[in-house]
Amino acid sequence: MNEQQFLTALKEKGGDISLLILSGIFTKDSDAPIDLLMVGDLKERNIMKHIDGYEKDHGVSIRYTFMSEREFLDRRHVMDRFLYEVLEAKHMKVINQLHI
């Protein structure tokens, strides 16, 4: 599974995704706190299956975080340090329905 197939699978089978950010191994930023951030009404079991497959195919370990929209917005409102570090790291917004 290549990166494009991985992203397509996440989009199609991951639930109602409001925000999907790639960082870390996907942007070659070793200082990024995570590799994948997904926000929304997610189907975590489906997502985990695709993450596991990608990790096995590429011999990597993906650091990821899932959040509901409410949690994301609450953490962003209080200027959560973790979210700040994610957004300050080199990243790509694959889905950005939250317009951040």
HELIX and SHEET records of a PDB file:
HELIX    1   1 GLU A    3  LYS A   13  1                                  11    
HELIX    2   2 GLY A   24  PHE A   26  5                                   3    
HELIX    3   3 GLU A   44  HIS A   58  1                                  15    
HELIX    4   4 GLU A   69  HIS A   77  1                                   9    
HELIX    5   5 ARG A   81  GLU A   88  1                                   8    
SHEET    1   A 4 TYR A  64  MET A  67  0                                        
SHEET    2   A 4 LEU A  36  LEU A  42  1                                        
SHEET    3   A 4 GLY A  15  LEU A  22 -1                                        
SHEET    4   A 4 MET A  92  ASN A  96 -1                                        
END                                                                             
